[in-house]
Amino acid sequence: MSPKQLRGAETVDRLLDAALRVYADAGEQGITVSSLTRTGGASPGSLYHHFGSVDGLMQALLLRWLGRLLDELTAALERSRTPRSGIRAVVETYLRFIQEHPDASRLLHSSYADRLGMAHARQLRDAQEARLSPLTEWMRQHVDSGAIAPLPTPLIEALVLGPVIGLARGWLSGAHETDLEHAARVLPERIWRSLKP
């Protein structure tokens, strides 16, 4: 990597880190060009050069953290020997992720992320295709073997991730004080029951 490319990559990282800090401190309304460039120590021109717009920066931030979450979920599934233990691994990994990265998780589970996701659903899915493929393949293999009920993939995803995402949103917003360790012990078995053939 040339020195210019290295400086560009460092600027991108600084702006992404700054965007998460600004979002954590001030919420969606705090995301402005001036707050992002001031916090990231970069010029407005750098922001526009690398991301095109504030929305482009926030979309890149969402992709960064969604990618990290998907990588952790995939690694957890790859270590699992059975579909049942895979479901447990997904639930435990997801809940651990939100505890370890609460600011990023609040962004991932925010209405802002929902709006961007709805507006750019295909683009976001295409950008994460390499990370989504192992999860989809894992489900397909277990459906084909008869270990998981023969349901459409979107329905399986909803049965597995729907309860976990709902719990995560409530915990992250402070709407309830769920004991996540207790949830990680109870929830996987309940989800597994919904998937058994």
C-alpha positions, 0 to 999 in steps of 0.5 A: 500500500502506498503512503497515499493509500495508507493515509486514505485508509487511516482517514476512512477509519478515523471517520468511521470511528468518529461516526460511531462516537458521535452517534453514541453521544448525540444520536441520529440528530448529532450526525452532521458534517461538522460533528463528524469531521471535528471528531474524526480530525478530517476535512469535509472534503475527505468525508465527501471524497471517501463516502460521498455523503453523510448517509454514505458514511453511515451506511459504511459504518453499518456495513462495518459492524454488520460484517463483524456481527455476521463474521462472529455468527458464522465462526460460531456456527462453524464450531458447532457440531449439530443444528441444535448446538448451532442455534445455541451458538448463534443466540449466545454469540449475538447476545455477547456481541451486543454486550461487548459492542453496545454503541455499535449494536444500538446503531445496528438496531436503530430506526436509522439503520432500519430506514437505511436498510429499507432504502438500500436493502438489495445493496446492503444484502449484496455487500454482505453476500459473502458473509451471508452465504455460509449462514444460508448454506448451514441452514440449507444443509440441515434442512436437506438432511431433515434435521431442521423442518423444511421451511423457507430460508426467510422463515427459518431466519425469522424464527432464529433471529427474530426473538434474539433481535427483539430481545436485543432491541429491548435490552439496548434501549433500556426498555427492560432489564433482561438478564442476558445470561439467563436469556442465553440459557433459555432462548436457544431451546425455545427456538430449537423447538420451533425448528425441529421437523 
